[in-house]
Amino acid sequence: GRGQGGGGSTLFPAGGEPPRPASFDPPPTDPTVGEQVSLDAGDSTAPAGEIKSYEWDFDGDGETDATGETVTHTFDSTGEYAVKLQVVDDSGATASTETTVSVAPNPEPEPSFTVSPDGPRAGDRATFDASPSSDPDGTVTRYEWDFDGDGTTDATGETVTHTFERPGEYDVTITV
């Protein structure tokens, strides 16, 4: 016979009943590029048996990208993605569901630093501390310092020391 399965026609054995429409918990609202998301189809059911397979398509191309009741996925670029789950029960009947996931850009880290002593003099060894820097979606993993404004990295690390040989004003830049 023919029946409906999550928005599309589904073939299932005569007298059989297809799985109920597939169900999964959507990923977090607006995951960001590079953020791993978990998807759980544990609420899917098959009234006349049990679900034998869970097939996930993360990019809407119709190809299975992952299998399993619970899966993780990382989106590599921004955009709208049609995420589809298809379940197959032990009699071969199928049901599917689909949702759109909006993937946002990865937020930029926020650089910040302190210097000690405050207002060092020529010849003083100054300590530059970038521990106040933050990354809204994780941990800052790289610190690059430019002490003379020439655009090249003069030191790396969260906390560094530097001595200015001559008096003057210096544009110190931290890139995180």
C-alpha positions, 0 to 999 in steps of 0.5 A, spaced: 500 500 500 501 507 499 502 512 505 504 518 508 511 519 511 513 526 513 511 529 507 512 524 502 509 518 499 512 512 502 511 504 500 510 500 506 507 492 506 500 491 505 497 491 512 503 494 515 503 501 518 509 506 516 513 509 522 510 515 525 513 521 522 520 521 524 522 526 529 529 529 532 531 535 536 533 541 532 540 543 533 541 550 537 538 556 534 543 559 529 549 555 530 556 558 528 561 556 523 565 550 526 561 549 532 559 542 533 551 540 533 548 534 536 542 531 533 537 526 537 532 522 533 530 518 539 523 520 539 522 517 532 517 511 533 515 505 529 508 502 531 508 495 528 516 494 530 522 498 531 526 503 527 532 499 524 536 505 521 537 513 521 539 516 515 541 524 516 542 529 510 545 535 512 546 539 506 540 537 502 543 533 496 539 527 497 545 523 500 546 520 507 551 524 510 551 520 517 547 514 520 545 513 527 540 515 532 544 520 535 549 524 531 554 530 531 555 535 525 559 541 524 557 546 518 563 549 515 560 555 512 554 560 513 548 559 510 541 555 510 541 548 510 536 543 509 537 538 514 533 531 513 532 525 517 529 519 514 528 512 518 527 505 516 523 500 520 524 493 520 519 492 515 522 496 510 517 502 511 520 509 511 518 516 514 522 522 514 522 530 516 526 536 515 528 542 518 532 548 516 538 550 520 541 557 519 548 557 520 551 564 522 559 566 522 563 565 527 564 571 532 571 574 532 575 574 538 575 580 542 582 583 544 584 586 550 590 587 554 594 591 560 601 593 561 605 594 567 608 598 569 602 603 567 606 608 562 613 605 562 619 609 561 624 608 555 629 602 558 623 600 563 621 592 562 614 592 561 609 586 562 603 586 557 598 581 559 592 579 554 588 575 559 582 580 559 581 578 551 576 573 550 572 569 544 565 569 545 564 561 542 571 558 545 578 560 548 583 564 545 588 560 542 593 565 539 596 572 541 601 576 536 604 582 539 606 588 534 610 593 539 612 598 533 606 598 529 610 595 522 605 590 522 609 584 523 609 580 530 614 582 535 612 577 540 607 571 541 604 569 548 598 571 552 603 575 557 610 578 554 615 583 556 618 588 552 623 594 553 622 600 549 629 603 548 627 610 546 622 615 549 616 616 545 609 614 543 608 607 541 602 603 538 602 596 541 597 591 537 595 585 540 592 580 535 588 574 538 
